[in-house]
C-alpha cells in the first residue's frame, strides 16, 4: 500500500470559507483528501481526476502526528493569510451587521474547541483573553473570517504563546504543568463567582478577595489581602480605603 507524502499548501474550503481538510500527495502521485482529523476520505488521479480507491492508502506510521499536522496547518495558514482577499461590497469590515457578528461568534467558538482538541486541554482565561485580543486585531484589520489558530501562532511568534505541557525538556514541562494547574484552580473560582454574578470574566483581574478588610487582622491575612488586591488591580487604590477598617476602633474600653 502507498504511503502519504508531503502536504500541499492549499487547504480544502467550503463555499463559506470554512476549512474542511487538506490535499495530501501520496508517493505514487495520487491526490488524497484528508479531513481535519487526519482521516483519508477520498483519492483522485492527478492527471485524469478519476476517483481512486482511497482505502489502499495509509499513513506511514498508521496515524498522523497531531502536533505535526498542527504545525503544517499553521504554516499553510500563514501562507494563506498573505493572499489578497476580495471583499464583497455587501460586507462591511467595521460595524458588522448583527447576523455577521453572530456568525463570527459561532465560528470562533468552533475554532476554539478545535484548538483545545489539538492541545488536549482547555484554554485558561488568560490564554482566551490573549487570543481574543489577537482576533479583535484581525477584525479591525478587515479580516472577514478571523482565525483562532493563526492568532495563537502570532502570539507564539512574540513569545506569548500557549503554555506547552509536553515540552521536550522535562523540567520545563513540569513547571508548565504546575503553573497551568494553579491557573486552572484560579479560573474555577472565577467561573463560580461569575455564575453568582460577582465576577466579570472579561476583566483581567478577578474580583476582590473580600468585601471588607480588617487592617488589624495581620495573622488572618486580611491586611495582606487588602494590599495585594490593590497591586493586582482587584481594588481601585483610590477607593480601597472605603472597604477597609480597623477592628480596634470598635473595641469597647474595659
KOLNUNU-102987 format. One record per residue (C-alpha): x, y, z; residue number from 1. Coordinates in steps of 0.25 Angstrom, whole numbers, plus 5000, padded with zeros to 4 digits. Layout:
<recs>
<rec px="X" py="Y" pz="Z" vexdo="NUM"/>
...
</recs>
This chain:
<recs>
<rec px="5000" py="5000" pz="5000" vexdo="1"/>
<rec px="5005" py="5014" pz="4997" vexdo="2"/>
<rec px="5008" py="5024" pz="5008" vexdo="3"/>
<rec px="5005" py="5038" pz="5009" vexdo="4"/>
<rec px="5015" py="5049" pz="5004" vexdo="5"/>
<rec px="5017" py="5064" pz="5007" vexdo="6"/>
<rec px="5004" py="5072" pz="5009" vexdo="7"/>
<rec px="5001" py="5083" pz="4998" vexdo="8"/>
<rec px="4999" py="5097" pz="5003" vexdo="9"/>
<rec px="4985" py="5098" pz="4998" vexdo="10"/>
<rec px="4974" py="5095" pz="5009" vexdo="11"/>
<rec px="4960" py="5090" pz="5005" vexdo="12"/>
<rec px="4950" py="5101" pz="5008" vexdo="13"/>
<rec px="4935" py="5101" pz="5006" vexdo="14"/>
<rec px="4927" py="5112" pz="5000" vexdo="15"/>
<rec px="4927" py="5120" pz="5013" vexdo="16"/>
<rec px="4942" py="5119" pz="5014" vexdo="17"/>
<rec px="4942" py="5109" pz="5026" vexdo="18"/>
<rec px="4953" py="5099" pz="5025" vexdo="19"/>
<rec px="4949" py="5084" pz="5023" vexdo="20"/>
<rec px="4962" py="5078" pz="5021" vexdo="21"/>
<rec px="4975" py="5077" pz="5013" vexdo="22"/>
<rec px="4980" py="5071" pz="5000" vexdo="23"/>
<rec px="4991" py="5061" pz="5002" vexdo="24"/>
<rec px="5000" py="5055" pz="4991" vexdo="25"/>
<rec px="5004" py="5041" pz="4992" vexdo="26"/>
<rec px="5017" py="5035" pz="4988" vexdo="27"/>
<rec px="5010" py="5030" pz="4975" vexdo="28"/>
<rec px="5005" py="5044" pz="4971" vexdo="29"/>
<rec px="4991" py="5042" pz="4975" vexdo="30"/>
<rec px="4984" py="5053" pz="4982" vexdo="31"/>
<rec px="4977" py="5050" pz="4995" vexdo="32"/>
<rec px="4967" py="5057" pz="5002" vexdo="33"/>
<rec px="4969" py="5057" pz="5017" vexdo="34"/>
<rec px="4959" py="5063" pz="5027" vexdo="35"/>
<rec px="4963" py="5071" pz="5039" vexdo="36"/>
<rec px="4964" py="5059" pz="5048" vexdo="37"/>
<rec px="4975" py="5053" pz="5039" vexdo="38"/>
<rec px="4965" py="5042" pz="5032" vexdo="39"/>
<rec px="4967" py="5040" pz="5017" vexdo="40"/>
<rec px="4954" py="5041" pz="5011" vexdo="41"/>
<rec px="4956" py="5041" pz="4996" vexdo="42"/>
<rec px="4967" py="5039" pz="4985" vexdo="43"/>
<rec px="4968" py="5044" pz="4971" vexdo="44"/>
<rec px="4977" py="5042" pz="4959" vexdo="45"/>
<rec px="4984" py="5056" pz="4957" vexdo="46"/>
<rec px="4984" py="5055" pz="4942" vexdo="47"/>
<rec px="4970" py="5050" pz="4939" vexdo="48"/>
<rec px="4964" py="5054" pz="4952" vexdo="49"/>
<rec px="4957" py="5040" pz="4953" vexdo="50"/>
<rec px="4954" py="5035" pz="4967" vexdo="51"/>
<rec px="4963" py="5024" pz="4972" vexdo="52"/>
<rec px="4961" py="5014" pz="4984" vexdo="53"/>
<rec px="4965" py="5023" pz="4996" vexdo="54"/>
<rec px="4965" py="5011" pz="5005" vexdo="55"/>
<rec px="4978" py="5006" pz="4999" vexdo="56"/>
<rec px="4986" py="5018" pz="5005" vexdo="57"/>
<rec px="4990" py="5019" pz="5019" vexdo="58"/>
<rec px="4999" py="5028" pz="5027" vexdo="59"/>
<rec px="5014" py="5024" pz="5028" vexdo="60"/>
<rec px="5012" py="5022" pz="5044" vexdo="61"/>
<rec px="4998" py="5017" pz="5043" vexdo="62"/>
<rec px="4993" py="5030" pz="5048" vexdo="63"/>
<rec px="4997" py="5045" pz="5047" vexdo="64"/>
<rec px="5005" py="5052" pz="5058" vexdo="65"/>
<rec px="4995" py="5062" pz="5063" vexdo="66"/>
<rec px="5006" py="5072" pz="5066" vexdo="67"/>
<rec px="5012" py="5071" pz="5052" vexdo="68"/>
<rec px="4998" py="5073" pz="5046" vexdo="69"/>
<rec px="4996" py="5085" pz="5055" vexdo="70"/>
<rec px="5010" py="5091" pz="5050" vexdo="71"/>
<rec px="5007" py="5088" pz="5036" vexdo="72"/>
<rec px="4993" py="5095" pz="5037" vexdo="73"/>
<rec px="5000" py="5107" pz="5044" vexdo="74"/>
<rec px="5010" py="5108" pz="5032" vexdo="75"/>
<rec px="4999" py="5107" pz="5022" vexdo="76"/>
<rec px="4990" py="5117" pz="5029" vexdo="77"/>
<rec px="5002" py="5127" pz="5029" vexdo="78"/>
<rec px="5004" py="5125" pz="5014" vexdo="79"/>
<rec px="4989" py="5126" pz="5012" vexdo="80"/>
<rec px="4987" py="5139" pz="5021" vexdo="81"/>
<rec px="4997" py="5147" pz="5012" vexdo="82"/>
<rec px="4988" py="5145" pz="4999" vexdo="83"/>
<rec px="4979" py="5156" pz="4995" vexdo="84"/>
<rec px="4965" py="5154" pz="4999" vexdo="85"/>
<rec px="4953" py="5160" pz="4990" vexdo="86"/>
<rec px="4943" py="5166" pz="5000" vexdo="87"/>
<rec px="4929" py="5166" pz="4995" vexdo="88"/>
<rec px="4923" py="5180" pz="4994" vexdo="89"/>
<rec px="4911" py="5176" pz="5003" vexdo="90"/>
<rec px="4920" py="5172" pz="5015" vexdo="91"/>
<rec px="4926" py="5183" pz="5024" vexdo="92"/>
<rec px="4939" py="5181" pz="5031" vexdo="93"/>
<rec px="4935" py="5190" pz="5042" vexdo="94"/>
<rec px="4922" py="5192" pz="5049" vexdo="95"/>
<rec px="4918" py="5178" pz="5045" vexdo="96"/>
<rec px="4903" py="5174" pz="5043" vexdo="97"/>
<rec px="4897" py="5166" pz="5055" vexdo="98"/>
<rec px="4896" py="5154" pz="5046" vexdo="99"/>
<rec px="4911" py="5155" pz="5043" vexdo="100"/>
<rec px="4914" py="5156" pz="5058" vexdo="101"/>
<rec px="4906" py="5144" pz="5062" vexdo="102"/>
<rec px="4912" py="5136" pz="5050" vexdo="103"/>
<rec px="4927" py="5140" pz="5054" vexdo="104"/>
<rec px="4924" py="5137" pz="5069" vexdo="105"/>
<rec px="4919" py="5123" pz="5066" vexdo="106"/>
<rec px="4931" py="5121" pz="5056" vexdo="107"/>
<rec px="4941" py="5126" pz="5067" vexdo="108"/>
<rec px="4935" py="5116" pz="5077" vexdo="109"/>
<rec px="4936" py="5105" pz="5068" vexdo="110"/>
<rec px="4951" py="5108" pz="5065" vexdo="111"/>
<rec px="4954" py="5110" pz="5080" vexdo="112"/>
<rec px="4948" py="5096" pz="5082" vexdo="113"/>
<rec px="4957" py="5090" pz="5071" vexdo="114"/>
<rec px="4969" py="5097" pz="5077" vexdo="115"/>
<rec px="4966" py="5091" pz="5090" vexdo="116"/>
<rec px="4965" py="5077" pz="5084" vexdo="117"/>
<rec px="4978" py="5079" pz="5077" vexdo="118"/>
<rec px="4985" py="5083" pz="5090" vexdo="119"/>
<rec px="4978" py="5072" pz="5098" vexdo="120"/>
<rec px="4974" py="5082" pz="5109" vexdo="121"/>
<rec px="4965" py="5094" pz="5112" vexdo="122"/>
<rec px="4970" py="5108" pz="5110" vexdo="123"/>
<rec px="4971" py="5117" pz="5122" vexdo="124"/>
<rec px="4964" py="5130" pz="5124" vexdo="125"/>
<rec px="4977" py="5137" pz="5121" vexdo="126"/>
<rec px="4980" py="5130" pz="5109" vexdo="127"/>
<rec px="4966" py="5132" pz="5104" vexdo="128"/>
<rec px="4968" py="5147" pz="5107" vexdo="129"/>
<rec px="4981" py="5148" pz="5099" vexdo="130"/>
<rec px="4975" py="5140" pz="5087" vexdo="131"/>
<rec px="4962" py="5149" pz="5087" vexdo="132"/>
<rec px="4971" py="5161" pz="5086" vexdo="133"/>
<rec px="4978" py="5156" pz="5074" vexdo="134"/>
<rec px="4965" py="5152" pz="5068" vexdo="135"/>
<rec px="4960" py="5166" pz="5070" vexdo="136"/>
<rec px="4972" py="5172" pz="5063" vexdo="137"/>
<rec px="4969" py="5163" pz="5051" vexdo="138"/>
<rec px="4955" py="5168" pz="5051" vexdo="139"/>
<rec px="4960" py="5183" pz="5052" vexdo="140"/>
<rec px="4969" py="5180" pz="5040" vexdo="141"/>
<rec px="4957" py="5176" pz="5032" vexdo="142"/>
<rec px="4958" py="5160" pz="5033" vexdo="143"/>
<rec px="4944" py="5155" pz="5030" vexdo="144"/>
<rec px="4947" py="5141" pz="5036" vexdo="145"/>
<rec px="4957" py="5143" pz="5048" vexdo="146"/>
<rec px="4965" py="5131" pz="5050" vexdo="147"/>
<rec px="4968" py="5126" pz="5065" vexdo="148"/>
<rec px="4979" py="5116" pz="5061" vexdo="149"/>
<rec px="4986" py="5128" pz="5053" vexdo="150"/>
<rec px="4984" py="5137" pz="5066" vexdo="151"/>
<rec px="4991" py="5126" pz="5074" vexdo="152"/>
<rec px="5002" py="5125" pz="5064" vexdo="153"/>
<rec px="5004" py="5140" pz="5065" vexdo="154"/>
<rec px="5005" py="5140" pz="5080" vexdo="155"/>
<rec px="5015" py="5129" pz="5079" vexdo="156"/>
<rec px="5024" py="5137" pz="5070" vexdo="157"/>
<rec px="5024" py="5149" pz="5080" vexdo="158"/>
<rec px="5028" py="5139" pz="5092" vexdo="159"/>
<rec px="5013" py="5140" pz="5097" vexdo="160"/>
<rec px="5009" py="5126" pz="5092" vexdo="161"/>
<rec px="5001" py="5116" pz="5099" vexdo="162"/>
<rec px="5007" py="5108" pz="5111" vexdo="163"/>
<rec px="5014" py="5095" pz="5105" vexdo="164"/>
<rec px="5010" py="5084" pz="5115" vexdo="165"/>
<rec px="5018" py="5074" pz="5107" vexdo="166"/>
<rec px="5031" py="5082" pz="5106" vexdo="167"/>
<rec px="5043" py="5073" pz="5102" vexdo="168"/>
<rec px="5050" py="5078" pz="5114" vexdo="169"/>
<rec px="5045" py="5070" pz="5126" vexdo="170"/>
<rec px="5047" py="5082" pz="5136" vexdo="171"/>
<rec px="5041" py="5092" pz="5127" vexdo="172"/>
<rec px="5029" py="5082" pz="5124" vexdo="173"/>
<rec px="5027" py="5080" pz="5140" vexdo="174"/>
<rec px="5028" py="5095" pz="5142" vexdo="175"/>
<rec px="5018" py="5098" pz="5131" vexdo="176"/>
<rec px="5008" py="5087" pz="5137" vexdo="177"/>
<rec px="5009" py="5093" pz="5151" vexdo="178"/>
<rec px="5007" py="5107" pz="5146" vexdo="179"/>
<rec px="4995" py="5102" pz="5138" vexdo="180"/>
<rec px="4988" py="5095" pz="5149" vexdo="181"/>
<rec px="4990" py="5107" pz="5158" vexdo="182"/>
<rec px="4984" py="5116" pz="5147" vexdo="183"/>
<rec px="4972" py="5106" pz="5145" vexdo="184"/>
<rec px="4969" py="5106" pz="5160" vexdo="185"/>
<rec px="4968" py="5121" pz="5160" vexdo="186"/>
<rec px="4960" py="5121" pz="5147" vexdo="187"/>
<rec px="4950" py="5111" pz="5154" vexdo="188"/>
<rec px="4948" py="5121" pz="5166" vexdo="189"/>
<rec px="4945" py="5132" pz="5156" vexdo="190"/>
<rec px="4935" py="5123" pz="5148" vexdo="191"/>
<rec px="4928" py="5121" pz="5161" vexdo="192"/>
<rec px="4928" py="5135" pz="5164" vexdo="193"/>
<rec px="4923" py="5139" pz="5150" vexdo="194"/>
<rec px="4911" py="5129" pz="5152" vexdo="195"/>
<rec px="4908" py="5136" pz="5165" vexdo="196"/>
<rec px="4908" py="5150" pz="5157" vexdo="197"/>
<rec px="4920" py="5155" pz="5165" vexdo="198"/>
<rec px="4931" py="5154" pz="5154" vexdo="199"/>
<rec px="4932" py="5159" pz="5140" vexdo="200"/>
<rec px="4941" py="5149" pz="5133" vexdo="201"/>
<rec px="4945" py="5160" pz="5123" vexdo="202"/>
<rec px="4953" py="5167" pz="5133" vexdo="203"/>
<rec px="4967" py="5162" pz="5134" vexdo="204"/>
<rec px="4968" py="5164" pz="5149" vexdo="205"/>
<rec px="4958" py="5156" pz="5157" vexdo="206"/>
<rec px="4948" py="5161" pz="5168" vexdo="207"/>
<rec px="4953" py="5166" pz="5181" vexdo="208"/>
<rec px="4956" py="5154" pz="5191" vexdo="209"/>
<rec px="4947" py="5160" pz="5201" vexdo="210"/>
<rec px="4936" py="5170" pz="5202" vexdo="211"/>
<rec px="4943" py="5177" pz="5214" vexdo="212"/>
<rec px="4957" py="5177" pz="5220" vexdo="213"/>
<rec px="4961" py="5178" pz="5235" vexdo="214"/>
<rec px="4974" py="5184" pz="5235" vexdo="215"/>
<rec px="4977" py="5180" pz="5249" vexdo="216"/>
<rec px="4976" py="5165" pz="5244" vexdo="217"/>
<rec px="4991" py="5162" pz="5241" vexdo="218"/>
<rec px="4991" py="5147" pz="5245" vexdo="219"/>
<rec px="4978" py="5144" pz="5237" vexdo="220"/>
<rec px="4983" py="5151" pz="5225" vexdo="221"/>
<rec px="4972" py="5162" pz="5223" vexdo="222"/>
<rec px="4983" py="5173" pz="5223" vexdo="223"/>
<rec px="4991" py="5166" pz="5213" vexdo="224"/>
<rec px="4979" py="5163" pz="5204" vexdo="225"/>
<rec px="4976" py="5177" pz="5204" vexdo="226"/>
<rec px="4990" py="5181" pz="5199" vexdo="227"/>
<rec px="4991" py="5170" pz="5189" vexdo="228"/>
<rec px="4977" py="5173" pz="5183" vexdo="229"/>
<rec px="4981" py="5187" pz="5180" vexdo="230"/>
<rec px="4994" py="5182" pz="5174" vexdo="231"/>
<rec px="4987" py="5172" pz="5165" vexdo="232"/>
<rec px="4976" py="5182" pz="5161" vexdo="233"/>
<rec px="4965" py="5176" pz="5168" vexdo="234"/>
<rec px="4963" py="5188" pz="5177" vexdo="235"/>
<rec px="4964" py="5203" pz="5172" vexdo="236"/>
<rec px="4975" py="5209" pz="5181" vexdo="237"/>
<rec px="4966" py="5222" pz="5181" vexdo="238"/>
<rec px="4954" py="5215" pz="5187" vexdo="239"/>
<rec px="4961" py="5204" pz="5195" vexdo="240"/>
<rec px="4960" py="5211" pz="5208" vexdo="241"/>
<rec px="4945" py="5211" pz="5207" vexdo="242"/>
<rec px="4945" py="5196" pz="5209" vexdo="243"/>
<rec px="4956" py="5195" pz="5220" vexdo="244"/>
<rec px="4954" py="5197" pz="5235" vexdo="245"/>
<rec px="4961" py="5195" pz="5248" vexdo="246"/>
<rec px="4954" py="5186" pz="5257" vexdo="247"/>
<rec px="4962" py="5192" pz="5269" vexdo="248"/>
<rec px="4953" py="5205" pz="5266" vexdo="249"/>
<rec px="4941" py="5197" pz="5271" vexdo="250"/>
<rec px="4946" py="5190" pz="5283" vexdo="251"/>
<rec px="4940" py="5195" pz="5296" vexdo="252"/>
<rec px="4948" py="5201" pz="5307" vexdo="253"/>
<rec px="4950" py="5191" pz="5319" vexdo="254"/>
</recs>
